[in-house]
Amino acid sequence: MDLHHSSHAGESHGTAGSYMVGFVLSVILTAAAFGFVMTGMLTGQHALLAISALAVVQIVVHLVFFLHMSTSSAQRWNVMAFGFTVMTMVILVGGSLWVMHNVAMNMMSR
C-alpha cells in the first residue's frame, strides 16, 4: 500500500494559468464594483443592481476557477450539495426579509 500517493478520482486540480485567469477576473470584477461606487457613475437602485450582478458573476468565477466545480459526472454530488446550500440560503434570507417587511408594514409604519 502506497501511503505517499493517493488517488482522488474525479477531482480536477487547476493549473497555474487557470488560477491566474480566475484571479484576474476577480480583480476586474472587484475594481468594477468599487469604481461604480467611488465615481458615482451609478446611484441608487441602478448601483445596487449592478453591484449585485457583479457579485453573482464573481461567485461563479470563484466556483469555477478556484473550487473547480463543473457539471461533469464526477462533480455531480458536489454540485448537488452546493445547489441545496444555495436553495437553503435563499429560503432563509428570503423568508427573513419577507417577515421583516411584513412586521415593518403592519406594526411600525402606522
Jmol script that loads the backbone (N, CA, C; Angstrom):
load data "model"
ATOM      1  N   MET A   1       0.848  -1.178   0.000  1.00  0.00           N
ATOM      2  CA  MET A   1       0.000   0.000   0.000  1.00  0.00           C
ATOM      3  C   MET A   1       0.893   1.240   0.000  1.00  0.00           C
ATOM      4  N   ASP A   2       0.670   2.102  -0.940  1.00  0.00           N
ATOM      5  CA  ASP A   2       1.488   3.308  -1.090  1.00  0.00           C
ATOM      6  C   ASP A   2       0.841   4.457  -0.311  1.00  0.00           C
ATOM      7  N   LEU A   3       1.497   4.900   0.740  1.00  0.00           N
ATOM      8  CA  LEU A   3       0.946   5.951   1.590  1.00  0.00           C
ATOM      9  C   LEU A   3       1.256   7.347   1.077  1.00  0.00           C
ATOM     10  N   HIS A   4       2.221   7.475   0.172  1.00  0.00           N
ATOM     11  CA  HIS A   4       2.631   8.796  -0.284  1.00  0.00           C
ATOM     12  C   HIS A   4       1.828   9.293  -1.468  1.00  0.00           C
ATOM     13  N   HIS A   5       1.161   8.392  -2.149  1.00  0.00           N
ATOM     14  CA  HIS A   5       0.422   8.793  -3.346  1.00  0.00           C
ATOM     15  C   HIS A   5      -1.025   8.364  -3.193  1.00  0.00           C
ATOM     16  N   SER A   6      -1.916   9.322  -3.150  1.00  0.00           N
ATOM     17  CA  SER A   6      -3.331   8.982  -3.052  1.00  0.00           C
ATOM     18  C   SER A   6      -4.034   9.462  -4.297  1.00  0.00           C
ATOM     19  N   SER A   7      -4.925   8.650  -4.774  1.00  0.00           N
ATOM     20  CA  SER A   7      -5.666   8.984  -5.989  1.00  0.00           C
ATOM     21  C   SER A   7      -6.982   9.632  -5.603  1.00  0.00           C
ATOM     22  N   HIS A   8      -7.257  10.754  -6.201  1.00  0.00           N
ATOM     23  CA  HIS A   8      -8.512  11.463  -5.972  1.00  0.00           C
ATOM     24  C   HIS A   8      -9.333  11.361  -7.245  1.00  0.00           C
ATOM     25  N   ALA A   9     -10.104  10.317  -7.355  1.00  0.00           N
ATOM     26  CA  ALA A   9     -10.884  10.101  -8.568  1.00  0.00           C
ATOM     27  C   ALA A   9     -11.927  11.188  -8.727  1.00  0.00           C
ATOM     28  N   GLY A  10     -11.980  11.756  -9.912  1.00  0.00           N
ATOM     29  CA  GLY A  10     -12.996  12.752 -10.220  1.00  0.00           C
ATOM     30  C   GLY A  10     -12.658  14.160  -9.798  1.00  0.00           C
ATOM     31  N   GLU A  11     -11.547  14.346  -9.111  1.00  0.00           N
ATOM     32  CA  GLU A  11     -11.174  15.690  -8.689  1.00  0.00           C
ATOM     33  C   GLU A  11     -10.252  16.302  -9.723  1.00  0.00           C
ATOM     34  N   SER A  12     -10.556  17.522 -10.103  1.00  0.00           N
ATOM     35  CA  SER A  12      -9.664  18.205 -11.030  1.00  0.00           C
ATOM     36  C   SER A  12      -8.952  19.309 -10.287  1.00  0.00           C
ATOM     37  N   HIS A  13      -7.674  19.386 -10.490  1.00  0.00           N
ATOM     38  CA  HIS A  13      -6.887  20.430  -9.865  1.00  0.00           C
ATOM     39  C   HIS A  13      -6.500  21.416 -10.950  1.00  0.00           C
ATOM     40  N   GLY A  14      -6.597  22.687 -10.639  1.00  0.00           N
ATOM     41  CA  GLY A  14      -6.338  23.718 -11.629  1.00  0.00           C
ATOM     42  C   GLY A  14      -4.861  23.878 -11.935  1.00  0.00           C
ATOM     43  N   THR A  15      -4.632  24.504 -13.054  1.00  0.00           N
ATOM     44  CA  THR A  15      -3.274  24.833 -13.451  1.00  0.00           C
ATOM     45  C   THR A  15      -2.973  26.261 -13.009  1.00  0.00           C
ATOM     46  N   ALA A  16      -1.719  26.625 -13.099  1.00  0.00           N
ATOM     47  CA  ALA A  16      -1.342  28.000 -12.747  1.00  0.00           C
ATOM     48  C   ALA A  16      -2.057  28.990 -13.655  1.00  0.00           C
ATOM     49  N   GLY A  17      -2.227  28.625 -14.912  1.00  0.00           N
ATOM     50  CA  GLY A  17      -2.924  29.505 -15.854  1.00  0.00           C
ATOM     51  C   GLY A  17      -4.384  29.718 -15.487  1.00  0.00           C
ATOM     52  N   SER A  18      -5.073  28.640 -15.081  1.00  0.00           N
ATOM     53  CA  SER A  18      -6.484  28.798 -14.719  1.00  0.00           C
ATOM     54  C   SER A  18      -6.642  29.603 -13.441  1.00  0.00           C
ATOM     55  N   TYR A  19      -5.718  29.416 -12.486  1.00  0.00           N
ATOM     56  CA  TYR A  19      -5.767  30.232 -11.274  1.00  0.00           C
ATOM     57  C   TYR A  19      -5.499  31.705 -11.602  1.00  0.00           C
ATOM     58  N   MET A  20      -4.598  31.968 -12.539  1.00  0.00           N
ATOM     59  CA  MET A  20      -4.294  33.343 -12.917  1.00  0.00           C
ATOM     60  C   MET A  20      -5.495  33.992 -13.601  1.00  0.00           C
ATOM     61  N   VAL A  21      -6.172  33.240 -14.480  1.00  0.00           N
ATOM     62  CA  VAL A  21      -7.376  33.772 -15.136  1.00  0.00           C
ATOM     63  C   VAL A  21      -8.437  34.094 -14.091  1.00  0.00           C
ATOM     64  N   GLY A  22      -8.649  33.190 -13.135  1.00  0.00           N
ATOM     65  CA  GLY A  22      -9.617  33.436 -12.068  1.00  0.00           C
ATOM     66  C   GLY A  22      -9.248  34.641 -11.232  1.00  0.00           C
ATOM     67  N   PHE A  23      -7.966  34.782 -10.921  1.00  0.00           N
ATOM     68  CA  PHE A  23      -7.511  35.923 -10.125  1.00  0.00           C
ATOM     69  C   PHE A  23      -7.731  37.236 -10.868  1.00  0.00           C
ATOM     70  N   VAL A  24      -7.363  37.267 -12.154  1.00  0.00           N
ATOM     71  CA  VAL A  24      -7.523  38.492 -12.951  1.00  0.00           C
ATOM     72  C   VAL A  24      -9.005  38.850 -13.073  1.00  0.00           C
ATOM     73  N   LEU A  25      -9.857  37.864 -13.337  1.00  0.00           N
ATOM     74  CA  LEU A  25     -11.296  38.140 -13.422  1.00  0.00           C
ATOM     75  C   LEU A  25     -11.837  38.660 -12.095  1.00  0.00           C
ATOM     76  N   SER A  26     -11.384  38.091 -10.981  1.00  0.00           N
ATOM     77  CA  SER A  26     -11.832  38.549  -9.668  1.00  0.00           C
ATOM     78  C   SER A  26     -11.413  39.989  -9.397  1.00  0.00           C
ATOM     79  N   VAL A  27     -10.189  40.323  -9.758  1.00  0.00           N
ATOM     80  CA  VAL A  27      -9.709  41.696  -9.563  1.00  0.00           C
ATOM     81  C   VAL A  27     -10.504  42.665 -10.436  1.00  0.00           C
ATOM     82  N   ILE A  28     -10.758  42.301 -11.681  1.00  0.00           N
ATOM     83  CA  ILE A  28     -11.523  43.171 -12.583  1.00  0.00           C
ATOM     84  C   ILE A  28     -12.939  43.387 -12.055  1.00  0.00           C
ATOM     85  N   LEU A  29     -13.592  42.311 -11.602  1.00  0.00           N
ATOM     86  CA  LEU A  29     -14.961  42.442 -11.084  1.00  0.00           C
ATOM     87  C   LEU A  29     -15.001  43.285  -9.811  1.00  0.00           C
ATOM     88  N   THR A  30     -14.012  43.106  -8.943  1.00  0.00           N
ATOM     89  CA  THR A  30     -13.951  43.907  -7.720  1.00  0.00           C
ATOM     90  C   THR A  30     -13.691  45.374  -8.043  1.00  0.00           C
ATOM     91  N   ALA A  31     -12.774  45.627  -8.966  1.00  0.00           N
ATOM     92  CA  ALA A  31     -12.467  47.006  -9.350  1.00  0.00           C
ATOM     93  C   ALA A  31     -13.671  47.672 -10.016  1.00  0.00           C
ATOM     94  N   ALA A  32     -14.419  46.915 -10.804  1.00  0.00           N
ATOM     95  CA  ALA A  32     -15.612  47.480 -11.452  1.00  0.00           C
ATOM     96  C   ALA A  32     -16.647  47.888 -10.408  1.00  0.00           C
ATOM     97  N   ALA A  33     -16.903  47.027  -9.432  1.00  0.00           N
ATOM     98  CA  ALA A  33     -17.872  47.365  -8.380  1.00  0.00           C
ATOM     99  C   ALA A  33     -17.390  48.568  -7.568  1.00  0.00           C
ATOM    100  N   PHE A  34     -16.120  48.574  -7.216  1.00  0.00           N
ATOM    101  CA  PHE A  34     -15.546  49.697  -6.473  1.00  0.00           C
ATOM    102  C   PHE A  34     -15.636  50.981  -7.304  1.00  0.00           C
ATOM    103  N   GLY A  35     -15.350  50.867  -8.598  1.00  0.00           N
ATOM    104  CA  GLY A  35     -15.417  52.031  -9.486  1.00  0.00           C
ATOM    105  C   GLY A  35     -16.810  52.613  -9.599  1.00  0.00           C
ATOM    106  N   PHE A  36     -17.819  51.745  -9.688  1.00  0.00           N
ATOM    107  CA  PHE A  36     -19.203  52.234  -9.762  1.00  0.00           C
ATOM    108  C   PHE A  36     -19.557  53.077  -8.550  1.00  0.00           C
ATOM    109  N   VAL A  37     -19.114  52.641  -7.384  1.00  0.00           N
ATOM    110  CA  VAL A  37     -19.461  53.354  -6.152  1.00  0.00           C
ATOM    111  C   VAL A  37     -18.638  54.634  -6.001  1.00  0.00           C
ATOM    112  N   MET A  38     -17.331  54.537  -6.221  1.00  0.00           N
ATOM    113  CA  MET A  38     -16.463  55.685  -5.957  1.00  0.00           C
ATOM    114  C   MET A  38     -16.628  56.818  -6.962  1.00  0.00           C
ATOM    115  N   THR A  39     -16.921  56.500  -8.225  1.00  0.00           N
ATOM    116  CA  THR A  39     -17.073  57.556  -9.222  1.00  0.00           C
ATOM    117  C   THR A  39     -18.472  58.144  -9.246  1.00  0.00           C
ATOM    118  N   GLY A  40     -19.416  57.457  -8.636  1.00  0.00           N
ATOM    119  CA  GLY A  40     -20.789  57.933  -8.661  1.00  0.00           C
ATOM    120  C   GLY A  40     -21.432  57.731 -10.024  1.00  0.00           C
ATOM    121  N   MET A  41     -20.842  56.852 -10.842  1.00  0.00           N
ATOM    122  CA  MET A  41     -21.371  56.592 -12.181  1.00  0.00           C
ATOM    123  C   MET A  41     -22.804  56.080 -12.104  1.00  0.00           C
ATOM    124  N   LEU A  42     -23.069  55.221 -11.141  1.00  0.00           N
ATOM    125  CA  LEU A  42     -24.414  54.705 -10.917  1.00  0.00           C
ATOM    126  C   LEU A  42     -24.828  55.051  -9.501  1.00  0.00           C
ATOM    127  N   THR A  43     -26.070  55.386  -9.326  1.00  0.00           N
ATOM    128  CA  THR A  43     -26.564  55.731  -7.997  1.00  0.00           C
ATOM    129  C   THR A  43     -27.857  54.995  -7.726  1.00  0.00           C
ATOM    130  N   GLY A  44     -28.172  54.883  -6.471  1.00  0.00           N
ATOM    131  CA  GLY A  44     -29.440  54.324  -6.048  1.00  0.00           C
ATOM    132  C   GLY A  44     -29.658  52.885  -6.480  1.00  0.00           C
ATOM    133  N   GLN A  45     -30.828  52.656  -7.030  1.00  0.00           N
ATOM    134  CA  GLN A  45     -31.249  51.314  -7.423  1.00  0.00           C
ATOM    135  C   GLN A  45     -30.349  50.726  -8.512  1.00  0.00           C
ATOM    136  N   HIS A  46     -29.897  51.564  -9.441  1.00  0.00           N
ATOM    137  CA  HIS A  46     -29.033  51.082 -10.529  1.00  0.00           C
ATOM    138  C   HIS A  46     -27.696  50.575  -9.984  1.00  0.00           C
ATOM    139  N   ALA A  47     -27.138  51.281  -9.019  1.00  0.00           N
ATOM    140  CA  ALA A  47     -25.878  50.853  -8.416  1.00  0.00           C
ATOM    141  C   ALA A  47     -26.061  49.540  -7.666  1.00  0.00           C
ATOM    142  N   LEU A  48     -27.158  49.412  -6.946  1.00  0.00           N
ATOM    143  CA  LEU A  48     -27.433  48.187  -6.207  1.00  0.00           C
ATOM    144  C   LEU A  48     -27.564  46.994  -7.149  1.00  0.00           C
ATOM    145  N   LEU A  49     -28.270  47.172  -8.256  1.00  0.00           N
ATOM    146  CA  LEU A  49     -28.427  46.085  -9.229  1.00  0.00           C
ATOM    147  C   LEU A  49     -27.108  45.730  -9.903  1.00  0.00           C
ATOM    148  N   ALA A  50     -26.320  46.727 -10.252  1.00  0.00           N
ATOM    149  CA  ALA A  50     -25.040  46.476 -10.915  1.00  0.00           C
ATOM    150  C   ALA A  50     -24.075  45.756  -9.976  1.00  0.00           C
ATOM    151  N   ILE A  51     -24.002  46.193  -8.731  1.00  0.00           N
ATOM    152  CA  ILE A  51     -23.105  45.554  -7.770  1.00  0.00           C
ATOM    153  C   ILE A  51     -23.570  44.135  -7.468  1.00  0.00           C
ATOM    154  N   SER A  52     -24.874  43.929  -7.380  1.00  0.00           N
ATOM    155  CA  SER A  52     -25.398  42.578  -7.157  1.00  0.00           C
ATOM    156  C   SER A  52     -25.062  41.656  -8.331  1.00  0.00           C
ATOM    157  N   ALA A  53     -25.206  42.154  -9.537  1.00  0.00           N
ATOM    158  CA  ALA A  53     -24.876  41.352 -10.718  1.00  0.00           C
ATOM    159  C   ALA A  53     -23.385  41.016 -10.743  1.00  0.00           C
ATOM    160  N   LEU A  54     -22.534  41.988 -10.437  1.00  0.00           N
ATOM    161  CA  LEU A  54     -21.092  41.727 -10.387  1.00  0.00           C
ATOM    162  C   LEU A  54     -20.753  40.722  -9.287  1.00  0.00           C
ATOM    163  N   ALA A  55     -21.471  40.764  -8.173  1.00  0.00           N
ATOM    164  CA  ALA A  55     -21.231  39.808  -7.083  1.00  0.00           C
ATOM    165  C   ALA A  55     -21.588  38.393  -7.509  1.00  0.00           C
ATOM    166  N   VAL A  56     -22.705  38.238  -8.215  1.00  0.00           N
ATOM    167  CA  VAL A  56     -23.108  36.909  -8.685  1.00  0.00           C
ATOM    168  C   VAL A  56     -22.087  36.368  -9.687  1.00  0.00           C
ATOM    169  N   VAL A  57     -21.627  37.226 -10.597  1.00  0.00           N
ATOM    170  CA  VAL A  57     -20.617  36.794 -11.567  1.00  0.00           C
ATOM    171  C   VAL A  57     -19.333  36.402 -10.842  1.00  0.00           C
ATOM    172  N   GLN A  58     -18.960  37.147  -9.808  1.00  0.00           N
ATOM    173  CA  GLN A  58     -17.746  36.815  -9.076  1.00  0.00           C
ATOM    174  C   GLN A  58     -17.892  35.497  -8.322  1.00  0.00           C
ATOM    175  N   ILE A  59     -19.058  35.212  -7.809  1.00  0.00           N
ATOM    176  CA  ILE A  59     -19.293  33.919  -7.155  1.00  0.00           C
ATOM    177  C   ILE A  59     -19.085  32.785  -8.150  1.00  0.00           C
ATOM    178  N   VAL A  60     -19.606  32.942  -9.363  1.00  0.00           N
ATOM    179  CA  VAL A  60     -19.437  31.919 -10.394  1.00  0.00           C
ATOM    180  C   VAL A  60     -17.955  31.759 -10.751  1.00  0.00           C
ATOM    181  N   VAL A  61     -17.235  32.872 -10.869  1.00  0.00           N
ATOM    182  CA  VAL A  61     -15.798  32.807 -11.170  1.00  0.00           C
ATOM    183  C   VAL A  61     -15.071  32.021 -10.079  1.00  0.00           C
ATOM    184  N   HIS A  62     -15.375  32.279  -8.816  1.00  0.00           N
ATOM    185  CA  HIS A  62     -14.719  31.574  -7.720  1.00  0.00           C
ATOM    186  C   HIS A  62     -15.055  30.091  -7.737  1.00  0.00           C
ATOM    187  N   LEU A  63     -16.314  29.769  -7.995  1.00  0.00           N
ATOM    188  CA  LEU A  63     -16.709  28.362  -8.030  1.00  0.00           C
ATOM    189  C   LEU A  63     -16.015  27.605  -9.149  1.00  0.00           C
ATOM    190  N   VAL A  64     -15.896  28.219 -10.300  1.00  0.00           N
ATOM    191  CA  VAL A  64     -15.324  27.532 -11.458  1.00  0.00           C
ATOM    192  C   VAL A  64     -13.800  27.491 -11.390  1.00  0.00           C
ATOM    193  N   PHE A  65     -13.155  28.619 -11.133  1.00  0.00           N
ATOM    194  CA  PHE A  65     -11.701  28.684 -11.230  1.00  0.00           C
ATOM    195  C   PHE A  65     -10.969  28.262  -9.959  1.00  0.00           C
ATOM    196  N   PHE A  66     -11.572  28.449  -8.787  1.00  0.00           N
ATOM    197  CA  PHE A  66     -10.873  28.129  -7.550  1.00  0.00           C
ATOM    198  C   PHE A  66     -11.394  26.864  -6.879  1.00  0.00           C
ATOM    199  N   LEU A  67     -12.697  26.624  -6.923  1.00  0.00           N
ATOM    200  CA  LEU A  67     -13.254  25.415  -6.323  1.00  0.00           C
ATOM    201  C   LEU A  67     -13.440  24.298  -7.344  1.00  0.00           C
ATOM    202  N   HIS A  68     -13.193  24.590  -8.609  1.00  0.00           N
ATOM    203  CA  HIS A  68     -13.221  23.610  -9.703  1.00  0.00           C
ATOM    204  C   HIS A  68     -14.551  22.883  -9.809  1.00  0.00           C
ATOM    205  N   MET A  69     -15.648  23.572  -9.567  1.00  0.00           N
ATOM    206  CA  MET A  69     -16.961  22.954  -9.718  1.00  0.00           C
ATOM    207  C   MET A  69     -17.341  22.982 -11.190  1.00  0.00           C
ATOM    208  N   SER A  70     -17.815  21.852 -11.658  1.00  0.00           N
ATOM    209  CA  SER A  70     -18.267  21.762 -13.041  1.00  0.00           C
ATOM    210  C   SER A  70     -19.477  20.838 -13.085  1.00  0.00           C
ATOM    211  N   THR A  71     -20.026  20.662 -14.258  1.00  0.00           N
ATOM    212  CA  THR A  71     -21.198  19.807 -14.407  1.00  0.00           C
ATOM    213  C   THR A  71     -20.822  18.399 -14.837  1.00  0.00           C
ATOM    214  N   SER A  72     -19.555  18.031 -14.701  1.00  0.00           N
ATOM    215  CA  SER A  72     -19.138  16.684 -15.081  1.00  0.00           C
ATOM    216  C   SER A  72     -19.746  15.661 -14.119  1.00  0.00           C
ATOM    217  N   SER A  73     -19.796  14.410 -14.562  1.00  0.00           N
ATOM    218  CA  SER A  73     -20.406  13.370 -13.744  1.00  0.00           C
ATOM    219  C   SER A  73     -19.639  13.139 -12.445  1.00  0.00           C
ATOM    220  N   ALA A  74     -18.335  13.375 -12.457  1.00  0.00           N
ATOM    221  CA  ALA A  74     -17.539  13.194 -11.243  1.00  0.00           C
ATOM    222  C   ALA A  74     -17.855  14.269 -10.201  1.00  0.00           C
ATOM    223  N   GLN A  75     -18.354  15.403 -10.619  1.00  0.00           N
ATOM    224  CA  GLN A  75     -18.666  16.511  -9.713  1.00  0.00           C
ATOM    225  C   GLN A  75     -20.143  16.561  -9.329  1.00  0.00           C
ATOM    226  N   ARG A  76     -20.919  15.573  -9.725  1.00  0.00           N
ATOM    227  CA  ARG A  76     -22.376  15.612  -9.542  1.00  0.00           C
ATOM    228  C   ARG A  76     -22.773  15.844  -8.087  1.00  0.00           C
ATOM    229  N   TRP A  77     -22.173  15.130  -7.142  1.00  0.00           N
ATOM    230  CA  TRP A  77     -22.553  15.281  -5.739  1.00  0.00           C
ATOM    231  C   TRP A  77     -22.142  16.642  -5.192  1.00  0.00           C
ATOM    232  N   ASN A  78     -21.005  17.158  -5.620  1.00  0.00           N
ATOM    233  CA  ASN A  78     -20.590  18.489  -5.178  1.00  0.00           C
ATOM    234  C   ASN A  78     -21.568  19.550  -5.664  1.00  0.00           C
ATOM    235  N   VAL A  79     -21.984  19.435  -6.924  1.00  0.00           N
ATOM    236  CA  VAL A  79     -22.928  20.410  -7.484  1.00  0.00           C
ATOM    237  C   VAL A  79     -24.277  20.303  -6.784  1.00  0.00           C
ATOM    238  N   MET A  80     -24.711  19.068  -6.496  1.00  0.00           N
ATOM    239  CA  MET A  80     -25.992  18.895  -5.797  1.00  0.00           C
ATOM    240  C   MET A  80     -25.931  19.470  -4.380  1.00  0.00           C
ATOM    241  N   ALA A  81     -24.825  19.242  -3.681  1.00  0.00           N
ATOM    242  CA  ALA A  81     -24.670  19.790  -2.330  1.00  0.00           C
ATOM    243  C   ALA A  81     -24.650  21.316  -2.366  1.00  0.00           C
ATOM    244  N   PHE A  82     -23.956  21.869  -3.359  1.00  0.00           N
ATOM    245  CA  PHE A  82     -23.924  23.327  -3.484  1.00  0.00           C
ATOM    246  C   PHE A  82     -25.313  23.873  -3.810  1.00  0.00           C
ATOM    247  N   GLY A  83     -26.027  23.210  -4.698  1.00  0.00           N
ATOM    248  CA  GLY A  83     -27.390  23.635  -5.038  1.00  0.00           C
ATOM    249  C   GLY A  83     -28.311  23.611  -3.834  1.00  0.00           C
ATOM    250  N   PHE A  84     -28.202  22.580  -3.014  1.00  0.00           N
ATOM    251  CA  PHE A  84     -29.010  22.506  -1.802  1.00  0.00           C
ATOM    252  C   PHE A  84     -28.653  23.632  -0.843  1.00  0.00           C
ATOM    253  N   THR A  85     -27.376  23.937  -0.713  1.00  0.00           N
ATOM    254  CA  THR A  85     -26.937  25.028   0.153  1.00  0.00           C
ATOM    255  C   THR A  85     -27.487  26.358  -0.331  1.00  0.00           C
ATOM    256  N   VAL A  86     -27.411  26.603  -1.642  1.00  0.00           N
ATOM    257  CA  VAL A  86     -27.950  27.847  -2.208  1.00  0.00           C
ATOM    258  C   VAL A  86     -29.449  27.931  -1.975  1.00  0.00           C
ATOM    259  N   MET A  87     -30.167  26.833  -2.211  1.00  0.00           N
ATOM    260  CA  MET A  87     -31.618  26.827  -2.009  1.00  0.00           C
ATOM    261  C   MET A  87     -31.958  27.125  -0.544  1.00  0.00           C
ATOM    262  N   THR A  88     -31.223  26.533   0.381  1.00  0.00           N
ATOM    263  CA  THR A  88     -31.467  26.772   1.801  1.00  0.00           C
ATOM    264  C   THR A  88     -31.208  28.232   2.161  1.00  0.00           C
ATOM    265  N   MET A  89     -30.125  28.795   1.631  1.00  0.00           N
ATOM    266  CA  MET A  89     -29.823  30.196   1.914  1.00  0.00           C
ATOM    267  C   MET A  89     -30.885  31.126   1.330  1.00  0.00           C
ATOM    268  N   VAL A  90     -31.370  30.839   0.137  1.00  0.00           N
ATOM    269  CA  VAL A  90     -32.415  31.667  -0.469  1.00  0.00           C
ATOM    270  C   VAL A  90     -33.680  31.621   0.382  1.00  0.00           C
ATOM    271  N   ILE A  91     -34.042  30.430   0.847  1.00  0.00           N
ATOM    272  CA  ILE A  91     -35.234  30.306   1.692  1.00  0.00           C
ATOM    273  C   ILE A  91     -35.047  31.059   3.008  1.00  0.00           C
ATOM    274  N   LEU A  92     -33.889  30.895   3.646  1.00  0.00           N
ATOM    275  CA  LEU A  92     -33.651  31.567   4.929  1.00  0.00           C
ATOM    276  C   LEU A  92     -33.599  33.084   4.779  1.00  0.00           C
ATOM    277  N   VAL A  93     -32.815  33.566   3.832  1.00  0.00           N
ATOM    278  CA  VAL A  93     -32.675  35.016   3.661  1.00  0.00           C
ATOM    279  C   VAL A  93     -33.974  35.623   3.129  1.00  0.00           C
ATOM    280  N   GLY A  94     -34.546  34.985   2.110  1.00  0.00           N
ATOM    281  CA  GLY A  94     -35.810  35.494   1.544  1.00  0.00           C
ATOM    282  C   GLY A  94     -36.925  35.486   2.564  1.00  0.00           C
ATOM    283  N   GLY A  95     -37.029  34.403   3.328  1.00  0.00           N
ATOM    284  CA  GLY A  95     -38.065  34.333   4.360  1.00  0.00           C
ATOM    285  C   GLY A  95     -37.855  35.365   5.446  1.00  0.00           C
ATOM    286  N   SER A  96     -36.611  35.573   5.839  1.00  0.00           N
ATOM    287  CA  SER A  96     -36.322  36.583   6.870  1.00  0.00           C
ATOM    288  C   SER A  96     -36.674  37.978   6.382  1.00  0.00           C
ATOM    289  N   LEU A  97     -36.314  38.289   5.135  1.00  0.00           N
ATOM    290  CA  LEU A  97     -36.658  39.605   4.580  1.00  0.00           C
ATOM    291  C   LEU A  97     -38.163  39.777   4.468  1.00  0.00           C
ATOM    292  N   TRP A  98     -38.869  38.721   4.087  1.00  0.00           N
ATOM    293  CA  TRP A  98     -40.324  38.783   3.962  1.00  0.00           C
ATOM    294  C   TRP A  98     -40.969  39.040   5.326  1.00  0.00           C
ATOM    295  N   VAL A  99     -40.502  38.325   6.350  1.00  0.00           N
ATOM    296  CA  VAL A  99     -41.051  38.513   7.697  1.00  0.00           C
ATOM    297  C   VAL A  99     -40.756  39.922   8.197  1.00  0.00           C
ATOM    298  N   MET A 100     -39.525  40.399   8.009  1.00  0.00           N
ATOM    299  CA  MET A 100     -39.187  41.750   8.471  1.00  0.00           C
ATOM    300  C   MET A 100     -39.984  42.820   7.731  1.00  0.00           C
ATOM    301  N   HIS A 101     -40.207  42.606   6.444  1.00  0.00           N
ATOM    302  CA  HIS A 101     -41.010  43.559   5.672  1.00  0.00           C
ATOM    303  C   HIS A 101     -42.446  43.591   6.196  1.00  0.00           C
ATOM    304  N   ASN A 102     -43.025  42.422   6.428  1.00  0.00           N
ATOM    305  CA  ASN A 102     -44.398  42.379   6.938  1.00  0.00           C
ATOM    306  C   ASN A 102     -44.512  42.986   8.325  1.00  0.00           C
ATOM    307  N   VAL A 103     -43.524  42.766   9.173  1.00  0.00           N
ATOM    308  CA  VAL A 103     -43.536  43.376  10.502  1.00  0.00           C
ATOM    309  C   VAL A 103     -43.476  44.894  10.374  1.00  0.00           C
ATOM    310  N   ALA A 104     -42.602  45.379   9.496  1.00  0.00           N
ATOM    311  CA  ALA A 104     -42.484  46.827   9.320  1.00  0.00           C
ATOM    312  C   ALA A 104     -43.769  47.424   8.773  1.00  0.00           C
ATOM    313  N   MET A 105     -44.409  46.741   7.828  1.00  0.00           N
ATOM    314  CA  MET A 105     -45.635  47.292   7.230  1.00  0.00           C
ATOM    315  C   MET A 105     -46.806  47.238   8.188  1.00  0.00           C
ATOM    316  N   ASN A 106     -46.885  46.202   9.006  1.00  0.00           N
ATOM    317  CA  ASN A 106     -48.056  46.018   9.868  1.00  0.00           C
ATOM    318  C   ASN A 106     -47.917  46.630  11.255  1.00  0.00           C
ATOM    319  N   MET A 107     -46.709  46.867  11.723  1.00  0.00           N
ATOM    320  CA  MET A 107     -46.557  47.316  13.092  1.00  0.00           C
ATOM    321  C   MET A 107     -45.931  48.710  13.211  1.00  0.00           C
ATOM    322  N   MET A 108     -44.858  48.962  12.484  1.00  0.00           N
ATOM    323  CA  MET A 108     -44.065  50.127  12.761  1.00  0.00           C
ATOM    324  C   MET A 108     -44.366  51.323  11.874  1.00  0.00           C
ATOM    325  N   SER A 109     -44.934  51.122  10.756  1.00  0.00           N
ATOM    326  CA  SER A 109     -45.089  52.249   9.831  1.00  0.00           C
ATOM    327  C   SER A 109     -46.450  52.902   9.916  1.00  0.00           C
ATOM    328  N   ARG A 110     -47.211  52.598  10.926  1.00  0.00           N
ATOM    329  CA  ARG A 110     -48.543  53.196  11.066  1.00  0.00           C
ATOM    330  C   ARG A 110     -48.473  54.546  11.669  1.00  0.00           C
TER     331      ARG A 110
END
end "model"
wireframe off; spacefill off
backbone 0.3
color backbone group
